[in-house]
Every structure is written in C-alpha cells, then in structure tokens.
Amino acid sequence: MWDYSEKVKEHFFHPKNAKLVKDANARGDVGSISCGDALSLTLKINPQTEVIEDAGFQTFGCGSAIASSSALTEMIIGKSVQEALAITNQDIATFLDGLPPEKMHCSVMGMEALHAAVADYRGEAIDDDHDEGELICKCFAIDDRMIQRVVKANHLSTLEEVIHYTKAGGACTSCHEKIEWVLEACLAEIAQEAEEQEDVTDVAVTDITAADNQDMATIADIIESVRPGVQADGGDIHLIDVEENLVFVSMSGACTGCGLSGLTLANIENKISQALGKNYTVFPVQETGAFSRKKEGSYDA
C-alpha cells in the first residue's frame, strides 16, 4: 500500500475546481480512458492581462491523478500564463507534500495538460498523433519526445524512474528495451550539453583571468614609469597586490613619512584610472603578511 500525504488525501476526497469552466478559452486534454488515466483541463484566461482567472479539471484516474489535478488548478488560478508555465511536475508533487514514486506520472500529466491548454489558448498546434516523436509505449501512448522531456526535467537515470514518471512500460513491459535506448541517448545528450557548458565556462574564466593579468601588467608598468622620479628623491615604490579596484603599494626610503607621498599616490591613481577606464584607489601598505609580493623580489621589470 502506498503512503499518501494528508494533503493528497484532502485533494482526493475534497477536490478543488472539479468542473468544466464556463466560458473557458483554453483547454488541454492528455491521456485517454483506454490508457487508464485521462485529464481535461479548462482555463479562463483574461486576454488583456493573460491572468488565469479560473481553472477546472475533469480527471479519470487514481486518487493521485485527481489530487494532482486539483492541486494544479489551485496553484495556477490568479497567476499569469507565463508564471503558470514555470510550474513543474515536481512543484505539483511538493504542493501535495510528496507523491509515492510510483505515482509521479500523475503530476507529469497535470503539467502536460497545462502546456496543452496554453498551446490551445495561443492557437499553437499540439502533436497528438506522434507525428514528430516515435511511439515507444503503445499501452499508454507515450512517445520518445515525452520521455525525453520528463527525463531532463526530473533528472531521471533509470528505467524504473521512467516508468514511475511516465507509465511507459508499466503494463506489458515489451517496450522496456526501447525505453532504455531513449534513456541512454537522452543521458548522453545531457552529458554532452554539460561538457559543452563546462567548456564555455572554462573559456570565460580564461578570458577573465587574461584580462586581470593584462590589467595587472598595465598597473605594474605605470608604477615602474614613476619609480625613477621617486628614486631620484631618495625613495622607492613597489607594486604589492591588486584586488578589484584597489592597488596596494609599498613605499620606502625617503617616501616613508613624507608629506608629499600623497601627491605621488594621487598621480599614480590618475594614470591607472585613465589607462584602464575605471577608478582605482592606491593604498600604501607595509610589505609583510597578507601583502607579501607575488613573486620573489617584486613586480620590478
């Protein structure tokens, strides 16, 4: 016996919005009675604001199917179409304080019905005859496109999970091998996309690092350009570190305690800010602890 939450029981025994919406301008039908589960979702959408003003459902199926449909209508009434489309089957299950794994397909059915209803409202074609997808499970009329969508949305990785979330293969089992082929191809595609995204991220990080290194080199060159004048007055200056728009330098010799050292720092700030196109602040620090030099010696050229 499956363990149902109190909220699932509530929406099963006392379903909300179990009706056909009067003056509905959107309708989504998924499943079929012959397949065991069917859901018809009707919506009344304000054409000016695209807010869902009313929603109703008619469901043929188990207690979880009725509860999921009831929960969905409660979740979408008062939301805009765009906000409603952001709701996932996991959100429906969470709203119900969870569903048994074997009943997750009921939440998927609700999500599919919602997308079908919005497509109907927008006058978009709905693929009911599997013209684009290959029919995988004849018992429950599940094609490969639906399996792919559910696998990606719910991060599925096993045949058992696919059966729980789609019902595909849950009857005669003759399509299990086909389901595994679709699952394997889908997981390979997900892995490839993740690898490509990682490559893009690596390139971006490399670009940022290269830019940071170039900025550091520019700052070091500017400080080197003023060193001869500072040294001529008996002092010296070295670059210690750069953190975002803060430049840390060490000043030694006659610069230590010199009232004019502030003018030198202001001059360096101005040169750096002009060269890099954003404001920098130069701070004098002691060359110890956290501000030790990046390399042996210094950033001297």
C-alpha positions in Angstrom: 0.0 0.0 0.0 1.3 3.4 -1.0 1.9 6.1 1.7 -0.1 9.2 0.8 0.3 12.5 2.5 -2.6 14.2 4.3 -2.7 16.8 1.5 -3.0 14.2 -1.2 -5.9 12.7 0.7 -7.5 16.1 1.2 -7.4 16.9 -2.6 -8.7 13.4 -3.4 -11.6 13.3 -1.0 -12.4 17.0 -1.4 -11.0 18.1 -4.8 -10.9 21.7 -5.7 -12.2 23.0 -9.0 -13.5 19.7 -10.3 -15.6 21.2 -13.0 -15.8 22.3 -16.6 -15.0 26.0 -16.6 -17.8 28.1 -18.1 -16.7 30.5 -20.9 -13.3 28.7 -21.0 -10.9 29.9 -23.7 -8.2 27.3 -23.2 -8.4 23.5 -23.0 -5.8 20.8 -22.6 -6.6 17.1 -22.9 -4.0 14.5 -22.1 -4.0 10.7 -21.7 -7.1 8.6 -22.6 -9.5 6.5 -20.7 -8.4 3.4 -22.6 -4.8 4.0 -21.3 -6.0 4.2 -17.7 -5.6 8.0 -16.9 -7.1 11.0 -18.7 -7.2 14.7 -17.7 -9.1 17.5 -19.3 -8.0 21.0 -18.0 -10.1 24.1 -18.9 -9.0 27.6 -18.2 -10.4 31.1 -18.4 -7.6 33.5 -19.3 -8.0 37.2 -19.3 -6.9 38.2 -22.9 -5.8 41.6 -21.7 -3.7 40.6 -18.8 -3.2 36.9 -19.6 -4.0 36.1 -15.9 -5.7 32.8 -15.4 -9.0 33.8 -13.7 -10.5 30.3 -13.4 -9.4 26.7 -13.9 -11.2 23.4 -13.7 -10.5 19.8 -14.3 -12.1 16.5 -15.2 -10.0 13.5 -14.4 -10.4 9.8 -14.9 -7.8 8.0 -12.9 -6.5 7.1 -9.5 -6.5 9.2 -6.3 -3.1 10.7 -7.1 -4.3 11.8 -10.5 -7.3 13.5 -9.0 -5.2 15.1 -6.2 -2.6 16.3 -8.7 -5.2 17.9 -11.0 -6.9 19.6 -8.0 -3.6 20.9 -6.7 -2.6 22.2 -10.2 -5.8 24.3 -10.5 -5.2 25.8 -7.1 -1.6 26.6 -8.0 -2.4 28.4 -11.3 -5.6 30.4 -10.5 -4.5 34.1 -10.2 -1.2 33.6 -11.9 -0.2 34.9 -15.4 0.2 32.4 -18.2 3.9 32.8 -18.0 4.1 32.2 -14.3 1.9 29.1 -14.6 4.2 27.7 -17.3 7.1 27.9 -14.9 5.3 25.3 -12.6 6.9 21.9 -12.9 5.5 18.5 -12.1 7.9 18.5 -9.1 6.2 21.7 -7.9 2.9 19.9 -8.0 4.2 17.0 -6.0 5.8 19.4 -3.5 2.5 21.2 -3.2 0.9 17.9 -2.2 3.7 17.2 0.3 5.0 14.5 -1.9 3.7 11.6 -4.1 4.7 8.0 -4.0 7.4 7.4 -6.6 5.0 5.0 -8.5 2.5 7.9 -8.8 4.8 10.7 -10.1 3.3 10.3 -13.6 0.1 11.9 -12.2 2.0 15.2 -11.6 3.5 14.9 -15.1 0.1 14.5 -16.6 -1.0 17.8 -14.9 2.0 19.6 -16.3 1.4 18.2 -19.8 -2.3 19.3 -19.6 -1.3 22.8 -18.6 1.1 23.2 -21.5 -1.5 21.7 -23.9 -4.1 24.2 -22.6 -1.8 27.2 -23.1 -0.9 26.0 -26.6 -4.7 25.8 -27.3 -5.1 29.4 -26.0 -2.3 30.7 -28.2 -3.6 28.8 -31.2 -0.5 26.6 -31.4 -0.6 23.1 -32.9 -0.5 20.2 -30.5 1.1 17.0 -31.6 -1.5 14.4 -30.6 -0.6 11.8 -33.3 3.1 11.4 -32.5 4.0 12.8 -36.0 7.3 14.1 -34.7 8.0 11.6 -32.0 8.3 7.8 -32.2 5.7 5.9 -30.3 7.5 3.9 -27.6 4.8 2.6 -25.3 1.6 1.5 -27.1 -0.2 0.6 -23.9 -0.1 4.2 -22.6 0.6 6.1 -25.9 3.9 7.5 -24.7 6.4 8.7 -27.4 10.1 9.3 -27.2 9.7 13.1 -27.0 7.7 12.9 -23.8 10.2 10.5 -22.2 13.0 12.9 -23.1 11.2 15.9 -21.7 10.4 14.1 -18.4 13.9 12.6 -18.1 15.5 16.1 -18.5 13.0 17.9 -16.2 13.3 15.4 -13.4 16.9 14.2 -13.8 15.9 10.6 -14.3 18.5 7.9 -14.8 16.9 4.5 -14.6 14.2 2.5 -16.4 12.2 2.2 -13.1 12.1 6.0 -12.7 10.9 6.5 -16.3 8.1 4.0 -15.7 7.1 5.9 -12.4 7.1 9.3 -14.1 5.5 8.4 -17.4 3.8 5.0 -17.0 5.7 3.9 -20.2 6.5 0.3 -19.9 4.3 -0.2 -16.8 1.9 -2.6 -18.4 3.1 -5.3 -20.9 6.8 -4.5 -20.4 7.5 -5.2 -24.1 8.8 -1.6 -24.7 11.4 -1.7 -21.9 14.3 -2.1 -24.3 13.1 0.9 -26.4 12.7 3.0 -23.3 16.3 2.1 -22.3 17.5 3.2 -25.7 15.7 6.5 -25.4 17.0 6.9 -21.9 20.6 6.1 -22.9 20.5 8.6 -25.8 19.0 11.3 -23.6 21.6 10.8 -20.8 24.3 11.0 -23.4 22.8 14.2 -24.8 22.6 15.7 -21.2 26.3 14.8 -20.6 27.3 16.3 -23.9 25.5 19.6 -23.1 27.1 19.7 -19.6 30.5 19.2 -21.1 29.9 22.0 -23.7 28.7 24.3 -20.9 31.8 23.5 -18.9 34.0 24.3 -21.9 32.2 27.7 -22.3 32.7 28.4 -18.6 36.3 27.5 -18.8 36.8 29.8 -21.8 35.0 32.6 -19.9 37.2 32.1 -16.8 40.3 32.1 -19.0 39.2 35.3 -20.7 38.6 37.0 -17.3 42.0 35.7 -16.0 43.7 37.0 -19.1 42.0 40.4 -18.7 43.0 40.6 -15.0 46.6 39.7 -15.9 46.7 42.4 -18.5 45.3 45.0 -16.0 48.0 43.9 -13.5 50.7 44.4 -16.2 49.4 47.8 -17.1 49.4 48.9 -13.4 52.9 47.5 -12.9 54.1 49.4 -16.0 52.6 52.7 -14.7 54.3 52.3 -11.3 57.6 51.5 -13.0 57.3 54.7 -15.0 57.1 56.8 -11.9 59.8 54.9 -10.0 62.8 56.8 -11.4 61.4 60.2 -10.2 60.7 58.7 -6.7 64.1 57.1 -6.6 65.7 60.5 -7.6 64.2 61.9 -4.4 65.7 59.1 -2.3 62.6 56.9 -2.1 61.2 53.9 -3.8 57.8 52.3 -4.6 56.8 48.8 -5.5 53.5 47.1 -6.5 52.3 44.6 -3.9 48.9 43.5 -5.0 45.7 44.4 -6.9 42.2 43.5 -5.6 39.4 44.6 -7.8 39.8 48.5 -7.9 42.3 48.6 -5.1 46.1 48.9 -5.7 48.4 48.2 -2.8 52.0 49.5 -3.0 54.9 49.7 -0.6 56.8 53.0 -0.2 60.3 53.0 1.3 63.3 55.3 1.8 62.6 59.0 1.8 58.9 58.3 0.9 58.3 56.9 4.4 56.5 59.7 6.4 57.0 62.2 3.6 54.1 64.7 3.3 54.4 64.7 -0.5 53.9 61.0 -0.9 50.2 61.6 -1.1 50.7 63.6 -4.3 52.7 60.7 -5.8 49.9 58.2 -5.0 47.3 60.6 -6.4 49.3 60.9 -9.6 49.5 57.1 -9.9 45.8 56.7 -9.2 45.0 59.2 -12.0 47.3 57.4 -14.5 45.9 53.9 -13.7 42.3 55.1 -13.8 42.8 56.8 -17.2 44.6 53.8 -18.6 42.1 51.2 -17.5 38.9 53.2 -17.9 37.7 52.9 -14.3 38.5 54.5 -11.0 41.3 52.9 -8.9 42.5 53.8 -5.4 46.2 53.3 -4.4 47.0 52.4 -0.8 50.4 52.3 0.8 51.0 49.3 2.9 53.9 47.5 4.6 55.3 44.7 2.6 54.5 42.0 5.1 51.9 39.4 5.9 48.9 39.3 3.5 50.6 41.8 1.3 53.8 39.9 0.5 55.0 40.2 -3.0 53.5 37.8 -5.6 56.9 36.7 -6.9 60.3 36.6 -5.4 61.7 40.1 -5.4 58.9 42.3 -6.6 57.0 43.4 -9.7 60.0 45.2 -10.9 60.6 45.0 -14.6 
